[in-house]
């Protein structure tokens, strides 16, 4: 029987980390909290993960109905592990008084959700990163490594993937108080 040899193919693999090296990072000064949320435009950053858009819309509807907030821009990312581009940052900076970024429910999407929040905070838009409970320590650790340990985070039960509309509504109701508290908190 003849011996078969695989062709010699050279390939490379590029490993990408969502973390910024602490030496390259500068601490973000968080935007001031908001004293009165009524009339504030709520911007949304949907990272494209399953149910992120549905959760963000459900939360925004509740904020509009219960607190008199208004709908601001929504930006949907093509992939959860990429940064907001200049157009997305500009639209949110110009059209949103506050923002919500979702969802952090695994390693890289949590890292980029925190990064999205910090970018918007740096632009003066108070932003809450919505993260599932098991990934809150990762979100806090990343923010601390970037010199901004007080990033605004609101936790929801895990998982967000594969839940029905009733569970999604419960998660939206359950996270409202944490979002409001985070947005109104005066940062130091």
Secondary structure, DSSP 8 states (H G I E B T S, - for coil): -----------------SS--GGG----------S--TT-EEEEEE---TTHHHHHHHHHHHHHHHH--EEEEEEE-SSTTS---HHHHHHHHHH-SEEEEEEE-SHHHHHHHHHHHHHHHHTT-EEEEEEEGGGHHHHHHHHHHTT-TT--EEEE-S--TT--HHHHHHHHHHHHHHHHHHHHS---
